[in-house]
Amino acid sequence: MPDPSQSSNLAQGPTPSARWRRWAFTFGLPSGAVALIAAWLIRPHSTVSTVLVVLVALAALTVFAATMPRRQSVVAQRTASRSSSG
């Protein structure tokens, strides 16, 4: 018997794994790429450029963490599915 929490019922919205996949392609990969490019490819030659590289990498990390989908408790998921179904 399939697990009801993994169903993709349209009334319940996207499953957690679908939300994570969408987040990963929308925010995760670009943020990670910017942070890696800032840290590995940009060769700072002065203190100002070093600070700039660090700020770009920290901004990418902040976007990465701030946009992550929030984990919902089982009770909150059930309440949300009941309220959306009628």
Secondary structure, 3 states (H helix, E strand, C coil): CCCHHHCCCCCCCCCHHHHHHHHHHHHHHHHHHHHHHHHHHCCCCCHHHHHHHHHHHHHHHHHHHHCCCCCCCHHHHHHHHHHHHC
